[in-house]
Amino acid sequence: MSEKKQPAVIYCRVSDTKQKTEGHGLESQEVRCLEYAKSKGYEVVATYKDDASGGDLKRPQSEEMLKYLRANRRVPHVIIIEDISRLARDTRIWMWFRDELAKTNSTLECPSFQFGETSEAWLMEMMSVNFAEYHRLKNAEQTRNRMWGRMMNGYWVFKPPIGFKYEKVGPHGKLLVRDEPVASILQEALERYADGRLQTLSEVKRYLESEPDFPKDTKQGEVRIQRIREWLTQVLYAGYIERPDWDIELREAQHDGIISLHTYRKIQDRLAGRKTNTATAAVRQDLREEMPLRGFVLCGDCDRPLTGGRSKGRKKYYVYYECHNKECVSHRKSIRKADIEKDFEMLLATATPTRKLFEFVHTMLKDLWEKHGERLVEQRKSLTHKIREVDAKIETLVDRTLETSSQTLIERYEARLRDLELEKAALVEQSTLPVGPQDTFKRTFRTAMDFLGNPLKLWNSSRFEDKRAVLKLTFADQLAYKRNEGFRTANFSLPFKLLGDFSALESKMVPAAGLEPAQPKGRGF
């Protein structure tokens, strides 16, 4: 009867998943261990392979190995490792493994090292472990230093944020580039939030969720709100880079941003609740797309925002607006959606200028555009002066930081310094813009003129965001609507006010029997 062979298990490890999938480290370790087991006459009963750091204690396969050995502790096993560093590259973790293996009546063996119980063998074992730990720490230190140096030169070295991906670009090596179509979708969302077209994080969330090409966080097609805040505060999107915990201050990055630094600062101001020049309109979180006027139109009797809902008829649901103010005379008196929106379209139609007036404004804006380059030269001088002022403030704060020993003051100074650095970077960005108009008037103003010429066209769009944009761009304030009477005098936004002023001037200068049929008189002009 043949003698039963000594059971053995093999343990292999590489540092990360990339080495596992792209390299052959695990296979070569396994082959060497199998050859060693064959030469010793061992029977390999299991092989365990990990892709984790030698400085980590929790590894899935090492835990499975220990679980197996504990369950079979009555049968002593040999654990074969290709090198001491494969089991651990940390002294404390090595000692922990040694204790756990001893509890299972197992012994360690290695093709390149002789374990033993003598003091000399123990010394050599611990020296090998210490040397492996030194190499791990040294490699980590060198890697961090290389990453730090690359970041100092303006290169991002970590996982790219959504909207970016890495590509090899000429002398740069791996560089962040736009990841389309996600980059364009995110750019639009960031710019809409900056200029107020999207008022809240929830609106940004709904906008991104409405885009089929934007990656979602859940199977239900949701984007988590906490991720939206991360994107809104990510300075990489502005083409800048910083890493405070590595002492890397804000600096211009090598990659191109998807938004300007000016837009980024507007976003930070809005998040911090600082006042901006962006016009706002009341927006409800529970705003339904079938009620685009909800939250924007006020009750004409109490000036509270109209809300609304749906009521079920015999065959279908009916949408209505109503006032929920209990003290209002119009409390709970419903207004049909069709009625209020018909009146709104009539009001919007009054904002449409005559063709003659539209052509006049078009000519005037074209003349202003041609003079725009001259003003930019003066603005350039002003920006240079502002940059010098900010530099002086930065220098003063640096001196104060060096002079104080109060940690609280130092933290405040550093926070203020970051704000000043952002301000300076934004000014520098503006000062480097081309002095002269770089685009044609026709291309630049096409969308704006189309909207001014016929805002009703955009309102009739099927997109909910377009309807909300009409409200925010056409009117300076919310509208008031009185049941059975209609809208009060509307406060139009500046462009439409100007058109209204020109219209009034035109009516005084042109005879009643003008060149065109009479237009309906609009409110607010």
Secondary structure, 3 states (H helix, E strand, C coil): CCCCCEEEEEEEEECCHHHHHHCCHHHHHHHHHHHHHHHHCEEEEEEEEEECCCCCCCCHHHHHHHHHHHHCCCCCCEEEECCHHHHCCCHHHHHHHHHHHHHCCCEEEECCECCCCCHHHHHHHHHHHHHHHHHHHHHHHHHHHHHHHHHHCCCCCCCCCCCEEEEEEHHHEEEEEECCCHHHHHHHHHHHHHHCCCCCHHHHHHHHHCCCCCCCCCCCCCCCHHHHHHHHCCHHHHCEEEEHHHCEEEEECCCCCCCCHHHHHHHHHHHCCCCCCCCCCCCCCCCCCCCCCCCCEEECCCCCECEEEEEECCCCEEEEEEECCCCCCCECCCEEHHHHHHHHHHHHHHCCCCHHHHHHHHHHHHHHHHHHHHHHHHHHHHHHHHHHHHHHHHHHHHHHHHHCCCHHHHHHHHHHHHHHHHHHHHHHHHHCCCCCCCCCHHHHHHHHHHHHHCHHHHHCCCCHHHHHHHHHHHECCCEEEECCCEECCCCECHHHHHHHHHHHHHHHHCCCCCCCCCCCCCCCC
